Structure formats: structure tokens, C-alpha cells
Amino acid sequence: QGKRVLDFASGSGLVAIAAAKASAAEVIAADIDPFCATAIRLNAEANGVGIKFLGSDCIGTDAGWDVVLAGDVFYDKSFADRLMPWFAMLKARGADILVGDPGRSYLPKTGLEPLAVYEVAVTRALEDALIKRTTVWRFA
């Protein structure tokens, strides 16, 4: 409640919508995919919440967010290598960094605290199993 939240790599805006419904003071959904702007706007309208959209690469920037939420971002080594110093910088100045990860190869092996584990039913056409186990981590 009352926090400035960045939903990084927002996709459809689901996490941003949840933050807005949890009474965040401000929610910014960031994604470099231009299709996400429309998806986030439509989903926010359908859920009756206001969300700002950032369509540029914000890695390395700091707009004073209190909380940074990132879902499934450790799928690529070069991307993970860009994220880690940024997350460390934000954490060092006091931001809370939460990452949802389904067991990707490039998730850091240290410096994370597990907060919750979810098992989600998924379609076999898109995933390698019928149930996907996902953990929410806090950068410690």
C-alpha cells in the first residue's frame, strides 16, 4: 500500500494490475514489446485500475521505485547479466526487488530469499509439463 511500483517485463500487465488493486500509490508497467502497451491498457481498463506504461529499456535507470516486480526474466544469460547490476543498485538504495521464476537456468544461485512457491496448471502445447512450479524470490 502506498508504494511506487515498477512491474518490469510486464507482458499483459497482470502483476501491475495486482499491485494497483493492492493500493500502490503509483504503478508503472514496463515492457519493450510494443504489443504490450495495448494489452496492458485494455487489461487495466477491464480491471478498473490506472497504470502508466513505459515502453523503453529501463535497465540501469532509477525513478525512485519502492518495489520492482519482475516475472520470468532469467531465461537468457546476456539479459540476466544486464539485470543483476541494476537490481543490485536498486536494492542498495532500498528498493524491494521481487522476482517470479519457474526455474530458469540463469536465476542467481545466491542472494535470494524464497517467499512463496506456486504450482500452476499449464498447457502441454506451450510448456514441458502439465504443472509449472514457480517461486517468488526476494533479493536479499
C-alpha positions as CSV (number, residue, x, y, z in Angstrom):
1,Q,0.0,0.0,0.0
2,G,1.2,3.5,-0.8
3,K,4.3,2.3,-2.7
4,R,5.7,3.3,-6.1
5,V,5.8,0.0,-8.1
6,L,7.6,-0.9,-11.3
7,D,6.3,-4.1,-13.0
8,F,9.4,-4.9,-15.2
9,A,8.9,-7.0,-18.3
10,S,5.2,-6.6,-17.6
11,G,3.7,-8.5,-20.6
12,S,-0.1,-8.4,-20.2
13,G,0.1,-6.2,-17.1
14,L,-1.3,-8.9,-14.7
15,V,1.3,-8.1,-11.9
16,A,0.8,-4.4,-12.4
17,I,-2.9,-4.8,-12.1
18,A,-2.4,-6.8,-8.8
19,A,-0.2,-4.0,-7.5
20,A,-2.8,-1.4,-8.4
21,K,-5.5,-3.4,-6.7
22,A,-3.3,-3.7,-3.6
23,S,-3.4,0.1,-3.3
24,A,0.0,1.0,-4.7
25,A,0.4,4.8,-4.9
26,E,1.7,4.5,-8.5
27,V,2.2,1.6,-10.8
28,I,4.4,1.6,-13.9
29,A,4.2,-1.3,-16.3
30,A,7.4,-1.6,-18.4
31,D,7.9,-3.7,-21.4
32,I,9.9,-3.1,-24.7
33,D,7.3,-5.2,-26.7
34,P,5.1,-2.6,-28.4
35,F,2.1,-5.0,-28.3
36,C,2.2,-5.0,-24.5
37,A,1.2,-1.3,-24.4
38,T,-2.2,-2.2,-25.9
39,A,-2.6,-5.4,-23.8
40,I,-1.8,-3.5,-20.6
41,R,-4.1,-0.6,-21.4
42,L,-7.0,-3.0,-22.2
43,N,-6.4,-5.2,-19.2
44,A,-6.1,-2.2,-16.8
45,E,-9.4,-0.7,-18.2
46,A,-11.1,-4.1,-17.8
47,N,-10.0,-4.2,-14.2
48,G,-10.8,-0.6,-13.4
49,V,-7.2,0.5,-12.4
50,G,-4.8,3.1,-13.6
51,I,-1.4,2.0,-14.8
52,K,1.3,4.0,-16.5
53,F,3.2,2.3,-19.4
54,L,6.9,2.6,-20.1
55,G,7.9,1.2,-23.5
56,S,11.6,2.0,-23.4
57,D,14.5,-0.1,-22.0
58,C,14.7,1.0,-18.3
59,I,17.5,-1.3,-17.2
60,G,20.1,0.8,-15.4
61,T,17.6,3.6,-14.6
62,D,16.2,4.6,-11.2
63,A,13.0,6.5,-11.0
64,G,12.7,6.0,-7.2
65,W,10.5,2.9,-7.3
66,D,9.9,1.4,-3.8
67,V,9.2,-2.0,-5.3
68,V,10.4,-3.7,-8.5
69,L,8.5,-6.8,-9.6
70,A,9.9,-8.9,-12.4
71,G,8.4,-12.2,-13.7
72,D,10.4,-14.8,-15.6
73,V,13.3,-12.7,-16.6
74,F,16.3,-15.1,-16.1
75,Y,15.8,-17.1,-19.3
76,D,18.8,-15.7,-21.1
77,K,22.4,-15.2,-19.9
78,S,23.1,-11.9,-21.5
79,F,19.8,-10.5,-20.2
80,A,20.4,-11.8,-16.7
81,D,23.9,-10.3,-16.8
82,R,22.4,-6.9,-17.5
83,L,19.7,-7.3,-14.8
84,M,21.9,-8.3,-11.9
85,P,23.9,-5.0,-11.5
86,W,20.7,-3.0,-12.0
87,F,18.8,-5.0,-9.4
88,A,21.8,-4.7,-7.0
89,M,21.9,-0.9,-7.5
90,L,18.2,-0.6,-6.7
91,K,18.4,-2.9,-3.7
92,A,21.4,-1.0,-2.3
93,R,19.4,2.2,-2.2
94,G,16.4,0.5,-0.5
95,A,14.1,-0.8,-3.2
96,D,12.4,-4.2,-2.6
97,I,13.1,-6.5,-5.6
98,L,10.7,-9.4,-6.1
99,V,11.2,-11.9,-8.9
100,G,8.9,-14.7,-10.0
101,D,10.9,-17.6,-11.6
102,P,9.8,-21.0,-12.9
103,G,13.3,-22.5,-12.5
104,R,15.2,-20.7,-15.4
105,S,18.8,-21.6,-15.9
106,Y,20.2,-18.1,-15.2
107,L,18.4,-17.3,-11.9
108,P,21.1,-16.3,-9.5
109,K,22.2,-19.1,-7.1
110,T,22.9,-16.8,-4.2
111,G,21.4,-13.6,-2.6
112,L,17.8,-14.7,-2.9
113,E,15.2,-15.5,-0.3
114,P,12.2,-17.6,-1.3
115,L,8.9,-16.1,-0.3
116,A,6.3,-18.3,-1.9
117,V,6.0,-21.4,-4.2
118,Y,3.1,-21.9,-6.6
119,E,2.1,-24.8,-8.8
120,V,0.3,-23.7,-11.8
121,A,-1.6,-25.8,-14.3
122,V,-0.3,-25.0,-17.9
123,T,-1.0,-26.3,-21.3
124,R,1.4,-29.1,-22.6
125,A,1.5,-27.4,-26.0
126,L,3.4,-24.4,-24.5
127,E,5.3,-26.0,-21.6
128,D,7.3,-29.1,-20.8
129,A,5.0,-30.3,-18.0
130,L,1.3,-30.1,-17.1
131,I,2.2,-28.3,-13.8
132,K,4.7,-25.5,-13.6
133,R,6.3,-24.8,-10.3
134,T,7.2,-21.2,-9.8
135,T,8.9,-19.5,-6.9
136,V,8.7,-15.8,-5.8
137,W,12.1,-14.6,-4.7
138,R,13.2,-11.5,-2.8
139,F,16.7,-10.1,-3.4
140,A,18.3,-10.3,0.0
